[in-house]
Amino acid sequence: MEAEHSDRGEVVDTLRDLARGAVHRSRHGLVVDGEDYTAVFEDVLRREGYAPARLNALTVPRGVRFPAFVLREGSAFFGHVFREKFTDSEDRLLFGSVVRDWRGDWEVLLTRRSTEVVWVNLGEGSPFDDERPSGGR
Protein backbone atom coordinates (compact mmCIF):
# COMPACT_ATOMS: atom_id res chain seq x y z
CA MET A 1 0.00 0.00 0.00
CA GLU A 2 1.55 3.28 -1.08
CA ALA A 3 0.85 6.97 -0.50
CA GLU A 4 -1.38 7.27 -3.60
CA HIS A 5 -4.26 5.95 -1.48
CA SER A 6 -5.10 9.29 0.10
CA ASP A 7 -8.83 8.67 0.51
CA ARG A 8 -9.53 7.02 3.91
CA GLY A 9 -12.25 4.74 2.51
CA GLU A 10 -9.90 3.56 -0.22
CA VAL A 11 -7.21 2.83 2.38
CA VAL A 12 -9.66 0.83 4.51
CA ASP A 13 -10.76 -1.14 1.41
CA THR A 14 -7.11 -1.89 0.60
CA LEU A 15 -6.47 -3.02 4.18
CA ARG A 16 -9.50 -5.33 3.98
CA ASP A 17 -8.18 -6.78 0.70
CA LEU A 18 -4.80 -7.31 2.36
CA ALA A 19 -6.35 -9.17 5.31
CA ARG A 20 -8.39 -11.34 2.92
CA GLY A 21 -5.42 -12.17 0.72
CA ALA A 22 -6.89 -10.40 -2.32
CA VAL A 23 -3.61 -8.51 -2.82
CA HIS A 24 -0.06 -9.82 -2.66
CA ARG A 25 0.82 -10.28 0.99
CA SER A 26 4.30 -9.20 2.01
CA ARG A 27 5.48 -6.24 4.08
CA HIS A 28 3.08 -3.33 3.81
CA GLY A 29 3.41 0.20 5.11
CA LEU A 30 0.52 1.31 7.28
CA VAL A 31 1.41 5.00 7.25
CA VAL A 32 -0.32 6.85 4.40
CA ASP A 33 0.07 10.57 3.84
CA GLY A 34 1.51 10.90 7.34
CA GLU A 35 -1.40 9.06 9.01
CA ASP A 36 -0.74 5.77 10.80
CA TYR A 37 -3.46 3.21 10.00
CA THR A 38 -2.20 0.51 12.38
CA ALA A 39 -5.25 0.74 14.67
CA VAL A 40 -7.56 0.72 11.63
CA PHE A 41 -5.81 -2.40 10.32
CA GLU A 42 -6.21 -4.07 13.72
CA ASP A 43 -9.98 -3.43 13.49
CA VAL A 44 -10.03 -4.84 9.94
CA LEU A 45 -8.10 -7.92 11.08
CA ARG A 46 -10.61 -8.54 13.90
CA ARG A 47 -13.53 -8.33 11.47
CA GLU A 48 -11.76 -10.76 9.10
CA GLY A 49 -11.30 -13.45 11.77
CA TYR A 50 -7.81 -12.61 13.05
CA ALA A 51 -7.12 -12.41 16.77
CA PRO A 52 -4.14 -10.99 18.65
CA ALA A 53 -2.11 -13.58 20.54
CA ARG A 54 1.34 -14.39 21.81
CA LEU A 55 2.78 -17.61 20.43
CA ASN A 56 3.10 -19.16 23.89
CA ALA A 57 -0.71 -19.00 24.19
CA LEU A 58 -1.41 -20.86 20.92
CA THR A 59 -1.94 -24.54 20.19
CA VAL A 60 -1.17 -25.34 16.57
CA PRO A 61 -1.05 -28.84 15.04
CA ARG A 62 1.92 -30.03 13.03
CA GLY A 63 1.60 -29.83 9.25
CA VAL A 64 -0.86 -26.91 9.29
CA ARG A 65 0.00 -23.24 8.92
CA PHE A 66 -2.17 -20.27 9.73
CA PRO A 67 -2.08 -16.82 8.11
CA ALA A 68 -0.81 -14.13 10.45
CA PHE A 69 0.50 -10.58 10.63
CA VAL A 70 3.06 -8.93 12.87
CA LEU A 71 2.57 -5.17 13.16
CA ARG A 72 5.75 -3.19 13.81
CA GLU A 73 6.56 0.50 13.63
CA GLY A 74 3.97 1.37 11.00
CA SER A 75 4.38 -1.81 8.93
CA ALA A 76 2.46 -5.06 8.63
CA PHE A 77 4.50 -8.20 7.99
CA PHE A 78 2.52 -11.11 6.57
CA GLY A 79 3.58 -14.66 7.34
CA HIS A 80 2.40 -17.86 8.95
CA VAL A 81 2.20 -19.45 12.38
CA PHE A 82 3.24 -23.09 12.22
CA ARG A 83 5.32 -25.83 13.81
CA GLU A 84 8.82 -26.20 12.39
CA LYS A 85 9.80 -29.87 12.52
CA PHE A 86 13.31 -30.83 13.65
CA THR A 87 12.80 -34.57 14.21
CA ASP A 88 9.77 -36.83 14.52
CA SER A 89 9.55 -35.91 18.21
CA GLU A 90 10.93 -32.34 18.22
CA ASP A 91 9.50 -29.16 16.75
CA ARG A 92 8.91 -25.54 17.65
CA LEU A 93 6.02 -23.16 17.15
CA LEU A 94 6.91 -19.99 15.31
CA PHE A 95 5.84 -17.08 13.14
CA GLY A 96 7.87 -16.71 9.96
CA SER A 97 7.32 -13.79 7.59
CA VAL A 98 7.09 -14.29 3.84
CA VAL A 99 9.64 -11.48 3.56
CA ARG A 100 13.18 -12.83 3.73
CA ASP A 101 16.44 -11.23 4.79
CA TRP A 102 19.61 -11.14 2.68
CA ARG A 103 20.49 -14.71 3.78
CA GLY A 104 17.09 -16.08 2.75
CA ASP A 105 15.93 -16.50 6.36
CA TRP A 106 12.65 -15.16 7.66
CA GLU A 107 12.99 -11.39 8.11
CA VAL A 108 10.59 -11.58 11.04
CA LEU A 109 10.89 -14.73 13.13
CA LEU A 110 9.08 -15.10 16.44
CA THR A 111 9.20 -18.10 18.76
CA ARG A 112 7.27 -19.01 21.92
CA ARG A 113 9.70 -16.88 23.94
CA SER A 114 8.63 -13.72 22.13
CA THR A 115 6.29 -11.34 23.91
CA GLU A 116 5.34 -9.69 20.61
CA VAL A 117 1.71 -9.96 19.48
CA VAL A 118 0.86 -11.92 16.34
CA TRP A 119 -2.50 -11.40 14.62
CA VAL A 120 -3.44 -14.94 13.57
CA ASN A 121 -6.47 -16.41 11.81
CA LEU A 122 -6.90 -19.90 13.31
CA GLY A 123 -9.95 -20.49 11.11
CA GLU A 124 -7.91 -20.39 7.91
CA GLY A 125 -5.38 -23.16 8.38
CA SER A 126 -3.87 -24.85 5.35
CA PRO A 127 -1.72 -27.98 5.11
CA PHE A 128 1.95 -27.64 4.21
CA ASP A 129 5.07 -29.79 4.07
CA ASP A 130 6.49 -29.51 7.58
CA GLU A 131 9.74 -31.05 6.29
CA ARG A 132 10.29 -27.87 4.23
CA PRO A 133 8.52 -24.96 6.00
CA SER A 134 10.22 -22.31 3.84
CA GLY A 135 9.43 -24.12 0.63
CA GLY A 136 13.09 -24.93 -0.04
CA ARG A 137 14.50 -28.19 -1.40
C-alpha positions as CSV (number, residue, x, y, z in Angstrom):
1,M,0.0,0.0,0.0
2,E,1.5,3.3,-1.1
3,A,0.8,7.0,-0.5
4,E,-1.4,7.3,-3.6
5,H,-4.3,6.0,-1.5
6,S,-5.1,9.3,0.1
7,D,-8.8,8.7,0.5
8,R,-9.5,7.0,3.9
9,G,-12.2,4.7,2.5
10,E,-9.9,3.6,-0.2
11,V,-7.2,2.8,2.4
12,V,-9.7,0.8,4.5
13,D,-10.8,-1.1,1.4
14,T,-7.1,-1.9,0.6
15,L,-6.5,-3.0,4.2
16,R,-9.5,-5.3,4.0
17,D,-8.2,-6.8,0.7
18,L,-4.8,-7.3,2.4
19,A,-6.3,-9.2,5.3
20,R,-8.4,-11.3,2.9
21,G,-5.4,-12.2,0.7
22,A,-6.9,-10.4,-2.3
23,V,-3.6,-8.5,-2.8
24,H,-0.1,-9.8,-2.7
25,R,0.8,-10.3,1.0
26,S,4.3,-9.2,2.0
27,R,5.5,-6.2,4.1
28,H,3.1,-3.3,3.8
29,G,3.4,0.2,5.1
30,L,0.5,1.3,7.3
31,V,1.4,5.0,7.2
32,V,-0.3,6.8,4.4
33,D,0.1,10.6,3.8
34,G,1.5,10.9,7.3
35,E,-1.4,9.1,9.0
36,D,-0.7,5.8,10.8
37,Y,-3.5,3.2,10.0
38,T,-2.2,0.5,12.4
39,A,-5.2,0.7,14.7
40,V,-7.6,0.7,11.6
41,F,-5.8,-2.4,10.3
42,E,-6.2,-4.1,13.7
43,D,-10.0,-3.4,13.5
44,V,-10.0,-4.8,9.9
45,L,-8.1,-7.9,11.1
46,R,-10.6,-8.5,13.9
47,R,-13.5,-8.3,11.5
48,E,-11.8,-10.8,9.1
49,G,-11.3,-13.4,11.8
50,Y,-7.8,-12.6,13.1
51,A,-7.1,-12.4,16.8
52,P,-4.1,-11.0,18.6
53,A,-2.1,-13.6,20.5
54,R,1.3,-14.4,21.8
55,L,2.8,-17.6,20.4
56,N,3.1,-19.2,23.9
57,A,-0.7,-19.0,24.2
58,L,-1.4,-20.9,20.9
59,T,-1.9,-24.5,20.2
60,V,-1.2,-25.3,16.6
61,P,-1.1,-28.8,15.0
62,R,1.9,-30.0,13.0
63,G,1.6,-29.8,9.3
64,V,-0.9,-26.9,9.3
65,R,0.0,-23.2,8.9
66,F,-2.2,-20.3,9.7
67,P,-2.1,-16.8,8.1
68,A,-0.8,-14.1,10.5
69,F,0.5,-10.6,10.6
70,V,3.1,-8.9,12.9
71,L,2.6,-5.2,13.2
72,R,5.7,-3.2,13.8
73,E,6.6,0.5,13.6
74,G,4.0,1.4,11.0
75,S,4.4,-1.8,8.9
76,A,2.5,-5.1,8.6
77,F,4.5,-8.2,8.0
78,F,2.5,-11.1,6.6
79,G,3.6,-14.7,7.3
80,H,2.4,-17.9,8.9
81,V,2.2,-19.4,12.4
82,F,3.2,-23.1,12.2
83,R,5.3,-25.8,13.8
84,E,8.8,-26.2,12.4
85,K,9.8,-29.9,12.5
86,F,13.3,-30.8,13.6
87,T,12.8,-34.6,14.2
88,D,9.8,-36.8,14.5
89,S,9.5,-35.9,18.2
90,E,10.9,-32.3,18.2
91,D,9.5,-29.2,16.8
92,R,8.9,-25.5,17.6
93,L,6.0,-23.2,17.2
94,L,6.9,-20.0,15.3
95,F,5.8,-17.1,13.1
96,G,7.9,-16.7,10.0
97,S,7.3,-13.8,7.6
98,V,7.1,-14.3,3.8
99,V,9.6,-11.5,3.6
100,R,13.2,-12.8,3.7
101,D,16.4,-11.2,4.8
102,W,19.6,-11.1,2.7
103,R,20.5,-14.7,3.8
104,G,17.1,-16.1,2.7
105,D,15.9,-16.5,6.4
106,W,12.6,-15.2,7.7
107,E,13.0,-11.4,8.1
108,V,10.6,-11.6,11.0
109,L,10.9,-14.7,13.1
110,L,9.1,-15.1,16.4
111,T,9.2,-18.1,18.8
112,R,7.3,-19.0,21.9
113,R,9.7,-16.9,23.9
114,S,8.6,-13.7,22.1
115,T,6.3,-11.3,23.9
116,E,5.3,-9.7,20.6
117,V,1.7,-10.0,19.5
118,V,0.9,-11.9,16.3
119,W,-2.5,-11.4,14.6
120,V,-3.4,-14.9,13.6
121,N,-6.5,-16.4,11.8
122,L,-6.9,-19.9,13.3
123,G,-10.0,-20.5,11.1
124,E,-7.9,-20.4,7.9
125,G,-5.4,-23.2,8.4
126,S,-3.9,-24.8,5.3
127,P,-1.7,-28.0,5.1
128,F,1.9,-27.6,4.2
129,D,5.1,-29.8,4.1
130,D,6.5,-29.5,7.6
131,E,9.7,-31.1,6.3
132,R,10.3,-27.9,4.2
133,P,8.5,-25.0,6.0
134,S,10.2,-22.3,3.8
135,G,9.4,-24.1,0.6
136,G,13.1,-24.9,0.0
137,R,14.5,-28.2,-1.4
